[in-house]
């Protein structure tokens, strides 16, 4: 049985709030790091989760505007659009030797995090889940799965993976960071761009916009392979076909709510990698341009 750990979660939104609540329910001490209003709400009410996979429950957590003590694990789950400012809330000197696990969209953030927290601490990861913060401390988890891939030395990640697994999160560990990050982006970029551009869920995308979906997946897969990460367009399309038809992307939800979009971290990252490797991506470029214009 795992000993209780102390976990910091920077950004207790849809993803971070869900993980914070699951880890707290599993018996760990969880410190959510957020703005003053959110921290106050979490201290008072905890995190309420509505989930078909995990059930409806409320988990008590601690919360502060800054991390003030060493922890055993630090999850970074903010949006790219607020990453730089949010990192000020987690001073490197406070962390101790804790692994820093960013579960962010895109592929370009690890170097900046390593510059701030050190090579050994930063363990990039990806999460596959549809989970939304509908109010401070209130999370709606819509997908029938919650999966995390961690990239790094298995012996260093054994405890982290076991903690997440015990909390109900299917967790895999792989040594190859580039492959893990691009595996998600190859799926996420077409999903985010199409659902946001046309304002429809994935069920409509894979039917009414099938030709664009196929083209985007093939473009992203070609860029992934050029970056040294294997990619199978047929397997990616099969995952789209298996998704609940009403699933919407987080970028689409941000657009509907009038929040800043992670367009540069997702679509922009594909375009920059494509340019570096001279891979043509005309459909991706068009959709990024149309969303930028909007």
N, C-alpha and C positions, 0 to 999 in steps of 0.2 A: 504493500500500500504506500502511495506517495505521501511524503510529509507535506503539510501545508506550506505554501510559499507566499512571498509578497510580490505582487505583480502591479506594475504601473501601466496604465493605459492612457496614452496621449491621444485624445480625440474620441470621447465616448459617444460617437454618433451611431449610424446604422450598423456598421461593422464593429467598431470598438465597443459600443454599448452592448451588443449581443455577446461578444467574447467576454467582456467584463462580467456580465451577469452570469454566464455559464461557468466561468472560473470561480466566481464568488459562491455560486450554488454548490460547486464541487468541494468547497471548504477552504479555498485560498483567500488570503487577505488581498483585496483589490483596491488600489488607489487610482481613481480617475483624475486626470489632469486636464483642466478645461478653463473656460472663462468664468468669471465670478458668478454670473447668474446661473449658469449650468451647474457649477460646483455646488452652489447653495441648494439648488433643487435636488441634486443627487444625494447630498448629505441628509436632506430632510425625508425624501420619498424613496430613495433607492432607484433601481432601474426596473421598469416594468416591461416584460417581454410578452408579446403575443405571437405564438408560433405553432404551426401544425406539427412540426418535427419535434420540438422540445416541450410543447405545452405552454400554457399561460402561467407565468409566475413572476414574482417580484424578488429581487436580490438586493440585500443591503451592501453598500459599498462606501468606502471613504472617498473624499473628493477634495481637491485643492487646486489653486491656480498655478502652482509650481511644485515640482518634485523637490522634497526637502530632506530625503533620507535615502540610503542605499536600498536597492530592491534585488530580487532574484531574477526578474525578467521585466523588460520594458517593451511593450507593443506600441508601435506608432501607426495610428489608423486615421490620421487626418487626411483631408483632401490635398492634392498637390497645390491647389490655389492658395492654401493657407499654411503650407508646410514651413516656409522660412520663418514666419512669425511664431508659429507654434513651437518650434524647437527651442526658442528662448525659455520655454517653461520647463525644460529638462536639461539642466546644466550638466556637462560631462563629468565634472568633478564629484557630483553627488551620486552617480550611478553605482559606484563600486565596480565589480567585475561582471555586472549583469549583461547577458546578451541583449542586444537591441534588435528587435525584429520588426522591420517595416513591412506592413501589408498594404502597399500602395499600388495604384494603377500605374502602368508605364514601365519603362526599363532604364531610365536615365538617373534615378535618384541615388543608387548605392554609392557612387563616388563622393557626393556631397555629404552623405551621412558618415562615410568612413573618414572624411577629412575632419568632421566635428567630433566623432566618438571613437575613432581608431579602427584599424582594420580588423582586429581580433574580435571586437565587440559586435560589429554589425553582421547580422545574419539575414540576408534578404529572403523574403517569402512572398507567396501569393495566396489569395483567398478566393474561393468561388462560392458565392452566396448572393442571394437577393435579400437585403435587409435594409430597412429605412427607419431613420429617426423621424417620427411624426410630431414629436414635441420633446423638450428637454427631459431625458430620463424615460422616454416611452419609445420602444422599438417594435416594429412590425417585421417579422421574419417570414418572407413569402416563399422561398424556394424549399423543395423537399430534401435539400442537401446543404451541408456546410463542410467545405473541404479546404484544407491548408496544405501547401507544399513549402517546405523549408529547404534552403540550399546551403550546404556547408558540411563540415566534418560530422559524420553520424555520432561519434563519441561525444562531441560537444552538445549535440542537439537531442540526445536521448531523453533527457529529463523534460525539456520543453515539449517534445513530441508526446511524451507520456502524459503530461499535464493536460494538453489539449485533447488527446484521445479520451482520457478519463472524464473530461467535461462534456464529451459527446461530439467533438469535432474530428472528423476523419482526417488524419495527418500522415503525410509521407515525407521522407527525408531523401534528398538527392544531393550529390556532390556538385553537379553542374548548374551553376547559377544562371548562365545565359540561356540554357535550355528551359529552365523553369520560368524565367521571366517572359521569354518570347512565347512559350506555350500559352500563357494566359493572354498576352497581347494579341496573338494571332486570332484568338476567339473574340476578345473584348473589342478591338478596334472596329470590326465590321458591325458588331452588335450595337455599340454606342453610337457610331456615326449614323447608321440607318434609322434606328429608333428615334434618335433626336432630330434628324433632318426631316423625317416624315411624320413624327408625332404619333407613332403606332407601336403596339407591343410586338414581341418577337413572332407571334403567330401570324400576323399580317406581313411582317418582313419576309418570312420564309415562304410565303405564297405569292403575294402581290408584287414583292420586290426580289423575287428569287434570282433573277439574272444579275442584279447588282450585288446581291449577297454572295453569289458564287464568285463573281469577279473580285470583290473585296477580299474574300478569304484566300483566293489564289494569289492576289498581290501581297497580302500580309505573309503568307507562307513563303513566297519567293524571297521576301526581305529577311524573314527569319532564317532561311537556309543560307542566305548570303552572310548573315552575322554568325554563322556556325552552329545554329540550333536546328535540329530536325523538325520538320513540319509536314503533316499529312492533311491536305485540304479535305479529303473525303471524310476523315475522322472528325475534323472540325465541323463540317456540315452535318454529320450524324448527330453531334451534340446539340446543334441548333434544333434539329428535328425532334429531339427528345425533351426539349424544354417545355414547361407548361406554357400554353399559347399566350396567356396574359402577362407574361414576364416583361417588365420594362427595365431599361438600363438606368444606372445611377445618373448618367449624364442627362438622360431624358427627364428624369425627375428634377434634376437641378434646373434644367431649362424651363420646365413647367412652373417651378417655384420662383423663377427670376434670380436664381443664384449663379455665381460665376461657374463657367464650365471648365472641366479638365481637358479641353480640346487640345491644348498644346502638349500635355503629357501623354495623351493617347494618340490622336491623329498626327500631331506634330512629330512625335517620336518616330512613327512609321516613315513619315516623309523625310526626316533627317537621315535615318539609316538608309533609306532607299537612295538618297542622293549620294551618300558616302560610297555605296556599293554599285552605283549606276544601274539600279533596278527600276524599270518603268512601273509607275503606280498611278495611272491616269484617273481611275475611278476614285481612289482614295484622295488624290489631290483635288478633284472637283468637289467632293463632299466637304472636305475641310474648308475649301474656299467659300462654299455656299454657307456653311455654318458660321464662319468668321464674318461674312458679310451681314448675317442676321444679328 
